[in-house]
Structures are given as C-alpha cells and as structure tokens.
C-alpha cells in the first residue's frame, strides 16, 4: 500500500495536491493487498476528510492488486507486452491470488511481468466494459470517477467513500 497509508503520508500528499492550481479533485488509487478494500478506503477517506474537507477526494482500493483488473480483460491483452497470443478468459479476476505471477506464467518463454514496464501498455489494452463486468472493485473506481466529476461540476466537496 506504500507510503500513503503511513502516518502523515496521505496528509503530505494532499498538501502537495492542494498547492497545484489545476488540482480540482484527487483520486487516491491503491492496492488493498489482502486487506479489506472497503476498510482501507474508509480509513483513508476519514483522514482525507479531517485534512482537506474542502477538496473533492475519492479513495479506491483494488480488492487485491491493480493487476487483477488487467486479468479482467485477458482476451484483449493476448499478444501484448510479451503475453502469449492466446489467454484464457478469467470471469472472476479478483479471485486470482497472485496476478503478477499469473501474468509472468502466461508470457512468452524467457519473459517476466515487470510492473514499471508492462502495466501502462497493458492498461491501455484493456476493455473497460469487460473489466467492469468482472471486477467489483473496478466498478467502484468507475463510480468514484463519476462522483468526482459531479462534485467538480456542482462545486460541492465530496470525500468518498
């Protein structure tokens, strides 16, 4: 989950965001990494509410890992970033316990999934509708973005969840 969950980590991040003229809202996206995604997001939202109640903020925690969301669209990832040309469809991507290992295991021989190298191009290749159908925490991301847009348009601060 990184530095954002540590003492004053979120607060430092929000101070930096608030100093930017073009910052109209903040989306905090992190991996729950085995913790309850709802609880992780709720704790961070409470801290955000206490620190920056005037700024629209949404906190979203992927149920396990961001890569689980990638697995929700394996049919569009086949042949990309070293993945094999044919991949099984995963109807419940959030049930895969180690999605980074899964990605490595389904790459061409001699290749391994590298988050810093492969995450962006694979993210561009997903079918958002498929991932929404298959991953509840991704639907939460979609809803959070809608909430932030409404909050900006209405000028009413929102901190979600």
URZIFEN-V191233 format. One record per pair of residues at least 12 apart in sequence whose ideal C-beta (glycine too) atoms are under 10 Angstrom apart, sorted by the first residue. I is the first residue (numbers start at 1). J is the second residue. Records with the same first field share a line. If there is no record, write none. Layout:
BEGIN
I = J / J
END
This chain:
BEGIN
1 = 30 / 31 / 32 / 33 / 34 / 35 / 40 / 44 / 61
2 = 30 / 31 / 33
4 = 28 / 29 / 30 / 44 / 47 / 59
5 = 30 / 35 / 40 / 43 / 44 / 47
7 = 47
8 = 47 / 51
9 = 44 / 47
10 = 26 / 28 / 43 / 44 / 45 / 47 / 48 / 50 / 51 / 52 / 57 / 59
11 = 47 / 48 / 50 / 51 / 52
12 = 51
13 = 26 / 28 / 48 / 51
14 = 26 / 28 / 47 / 48 / 51 / 52 / 55 / 57
15 = 51 / 52
17 = 52 / 55 / 57
18 = 51 / 52 / 54 / 55
23 = 55 / 56
24 = 55 / 56 / 148 / 149 / 151 / 152 / 153 / 155
25 = 55 / 56 / 57 / 58 / 145 / 147 / 148 / 149 / 151 / 152 / 157 / 158
26 = 48 / 52 / 55 / 56 / 57 / 58 / 59 / 148 / 159
27 = 56 / 57 / 58 / 59 / 60 / 141 / 144 / 145 / 147 / 148
28 = 41 / 44 / 45 / 48 / 57 / 58 / 59 / 60 / 61 / 144
29 = 41 / 58 / 59 / 60 / 61 / 62 / 66 / 141 / 144
30 = 44 / 59 / 60 / 61 / 62 / 66
31 = 61 / 62 / 63 / 64 / 65 / 66 / 67 / 68 / 137
32 = 60 / 61 / 62 / 63 / 64 / 65 / 68 / 94 / 137
33 = 61 / 62 / 63 / 64 / 65
34 = 63 / 64 / 65 / 97
35 = 61 / 63 / 64
36 = 61 / 63
37 = 59 / 60 / 61 / 62 / 63 / 64 / 94 / 136 / 137 / 140 / 161
38 = 61 / 63 / 137 / 140 / 161
39 = 61
40 = 59 / 60 / 61 / 62
41 = 58 / 59 / 60 / 61 / 137 / 140 / 144 / 160 / 161
42 = 59 / 61 / 160 / 161
43 = 59 / 61
44 = 57 / 59 / 60 / 61 / 159 / 161
45 = 57 / 58 / 59 / 159 / 160 / 161
46 = 59 / 159 / 161
47 = 59 / 159
48 = 159 / 160
49 = 157 / 159 / 160
50 = 159
51 = 159
52 = 157 / 159
53 = 157 / 159
54 = 157 / 159
55 = 151 / 157 / 158 / 159
56 = 147 / 148 / 149 / 150 / 151 / 152 / 154 / 155 / 156 / 157 / 158 / 159 / 160
57 = 144 / 147 / 148 / 151 / 157 / 158 / 159 / 160
58 = 140 / 141 / 143 / 144 / 145 / 146 / 147 / 148 / 151 / 158 / 159 / 160 / 161
59 = 140 / 144 / 159 / 160 / 161
60 = 137 / 138 / 140 / 141 / 142 / 143 / 144 / 145 / 160 / 161
61 = 137 / 140 / 141 / 161
62 = 94 / 99 / 135 / 137 / 138 / 140 / 141
63 = 93 / 94 / 95 / 135 / 136 / 137 / 138 / 140
64 = 93 / 94 / 95 / 96 / 97 / 98 / 99 / 135 / 137
65 = 93 / 94 / 96 / 97 / 98 / 99 / 100 / 115
66 = 99 / 100 / 115 / 119 / 123 / 137 / 138
67 = 93 / 96 / 98 / 99 / 100 / 101 / 102 / 103 / 113 / 115 / 118 / 119 / 122 / 123
68 = 90 / 92 / 93 / 94 / 95 / 96 / 97 / 98 / 99 / 100 / 102 / 131 / 134 / 135 / 137 / 138
69 = 93 / 94 / 99 / 122 / 123 / 126 / 128 / 131 / 132 / 134 / 135 / 137 / 138 / 141
70 = 83 / 90 / 93 / 99 / 100 / 102 / 103 / 113 / 118 / 119 / 122 / 123 / 125 / 126 / 131 / 135
71 = 87 / 88 / 89 / 90 / 92 / 93 / 94 / 95 / 96 / 99 / 102 / 103 / 106 / 122 / 126 / 131 / 134 / 135
72 = 89 / 90 / 91 / 92 / 93 / 94 / 96 / 99 / 126 / 127 / 128 / 129 / 130 / 131 / 132 / 133 / 134 / 135 / 138
73 = 87 / 89 / 90 / 93 / 122 / 123 / 125 / 126 / 127 / 128 / 129 / 130 / 131 / 132 / 133 / 134 / 135 / 138
74 = 86 / 87 / 88 / 89 / 90 / 93 / 102 / 103 / 106 / 126 / 127 / 130 / 134
75 = 87 / 88 / 89 / 90 / 126 / 127 / 130
76 = 122 / 124 / 125 / 126 / 127 / 128 / 130 / 131
77 = 103 / 106 / 118 / 121 / 122 / 123 / 125 / 126 / 127
78 = 106 / 125
79 = 108 / 125
80 = 118 / 121 / 122 / 124 / 125 / 126
81 = 103 / 107 / 111 / 113 / 114 / 117 / 118 / 119 / 120 / 121 / 122 / 124 / 125
82 = 103 / 104 / 106 / 107 / 108 / 109 / 110 / 111 / 112 / 113 / 114 / 117 / 118 / 121 / 122
83 = 103 / 104 / 106 / 107 / 108 / 111 / 113 / 118 / 122 / 125
84 = 105 / 106 / 107 / 108 / 109 / 111
85 = 108
86 = 106
87 = 102 / 103 / 106
88 = 102 / 106
89 = 130 / 134
90 = 102 / 134 / 135
91 = 133 / 134
92 = 134 / 135 / 136
93 = 130 / 131 / 134 / 135 / 137 / 138
94 = 134 / 135 / 136 / 137 / 138
95 = 135
99 = 113
100 = 112 / 113 / 114 / 115 / 118 / 119
101 = 113
103 = 115 / 118 / 119 / 122
104 = 118
126 = 138
128 = 141 / 142
140 = 160 / 161
143 = 160 / 161
144 = 158 / 160 / 161
147 = 159 / 160 / 161
148 = 160
END
